[in-house]
Amino acid sequence: MDINILNLIVSLVISLITAIIAVCIAWGKFTQGLKDLKERFNKVEVKVDRLGERMANIEGRMGVGYTSPSSPVHLTEKGEKVLIESKAKEILDKKENREKVLDRIKAESRPNTAYDVQEKTKQAIRELADDQMFIPVKDYAFRQGVDLSIILDIVAIYFRDIALKKLGFKIEDLNNK
């Protein structure tokens, strides 16, 4: 065989081996990069999950999602659940407790508008928060890690509708205005 052909074959073999080694190194770096990227995504996923949990916790403490953003404000399914689980509905459905809150709403003067009823109801519920009847509600707030004022606002929206009826306002008329 001619020496030039032999040199050419050796050069080609060396080039091929070099190319194969370069491809293997590049492939190794590529797969390592994919592994690193996968680990980073996993870490980000864990952080996003934690952030989601923290946001849900903050929303719960801030009262987000318990009432509708529409007017007049009403309880959402989440708000209704808190109302029942906290025993507030059961407490306010008792005649003596209902009368106590209604008396507090009418204490200074009879509300003139539905808005007055809503605000006086919030005020009355807050004033009665230290009453014995609200002990189960406070216990619930403590167990759930929810600010008591949020639960009291939920209670006030529930009782506002009762007060509106008792004070001669028609809820149907309010929804159509």
PyMOL commands that set and color helices and strands:
alter all, ss='L'
color gray80, all
select helices_A, chain A and resi 3-62+77-85+88-92+95-105+114-127+132-144+148-166+171-175
alter helices_A, ss='H'
color red, helices_A
deselect
rebuild
show_as cartoon
